[in-house]
Amino acid sequence: MMTIYSVILRGIDMIQFPRKVTKSATNLIKGLCRERPSERVGNQKNRLRDVQKHKWFDGFNWDGLRQRSAGSGPSDHSSYDSFTEDTDEPPPDDGSGWDAEF
């Protein structure tokens, strides 16, 4: 628990993201998680426009999102991962050991 607390105290810039997280995604996450609200992406002069114009969203169809027409229809789920129904049994351990200190 103290490990997590000490990382939080060091701030978002000290977080090491996995290599598969792109630089633009890392930049956006860090920009959204600034300690001071006045420094956060989306909370400055241009507000939401700063978020929309961020490199990570290049090519994103904001107008389609507003008009709810980004997909081919209201039942188009092709952009989403499919999952099986929840069961009462716990999920299998992924073996990564992420929870070893809990």
N, C-alpha and C positions, 0 to 999 in steps of 0.2 A: 504494500500500500504506500509506503514512504517513497518507493521508487517512482510510482506514478505521480505522486504529489510533487516530487522534486523536478520531474520533467515539466509539469504544468507551470511551476514557478519560473523555469528557465524561458518559457514562452514558445510560441509557434515556430519561430525561426530555428529552434534547436531540434525540431522533429526531423527525423530521417525517414523519408518516404521510400517504399519499395521501388526498385528500378522500373517495374512495369507501369508505375504512375508517371505520366508524361510531365515534362517541365511546365507546360502551360496549365495542367491540372493542379500541380503542386503550387504554382504561383497563384492560381485562383483560390485554392483552399487557404493558403497563408494570408491572402488579401482579405478573405471573408472572416478570418479568425484573429485579426489584430486585437490586441488588448484594449486599445483606445478606440471607442466607437467612431470618433472623427477620422481615424485612419483606415477604416474598413472600406473595402470595395463595395459600392452601392450605398454608402452613407456619406458620400462627399457631394460636391457641387452637382454633378450630373446624375446622381442617384442611380436608378435602375439602368440607365443608358450605359454607365460604366460597366455594369455586369454584362449587359447584352453585347457590348463591343469587345469584351475580353477575348483574347485569342482562342481560348478553349472552346468558345461557342462559334468559331468560324464555320460558316455554312449552315448554321442552325436556322430553321424556318420559323422565326418569331411571329410573322403574320399568320402562318398556318396554325401556330399554337393559339393565337388570339381568336382565330376563326374556327378553331377546333377541326381543322381540315388537314392537319399535318400528315395523317395516314390516308388510306384509300377509302375509309368510311368509319362509322362509329364502332364497328365490331372488328376493326383491323388491329390485331394484337401482334403483328409480325415483328415489331420492334422490342418486344418484351420476352424475357426468358420464360420458359414454362416450368412449372413446379408441380410436384405431386401434392395431393391433399395432405394436410396435417394429420398426424396420428398421435396417439397418447404416449408413444414410446419416445425416449430421448433420441436426439440425432446422434449419429456415430461420431466418435472422436476423430478429428482431422489429423491427429498425430503431430501437430506443429508445436505443441507445448506452450501455447500462448497463455494458458491459464495456470501455469505451474505455481505462480506466486500467490494465487488466491486461496 
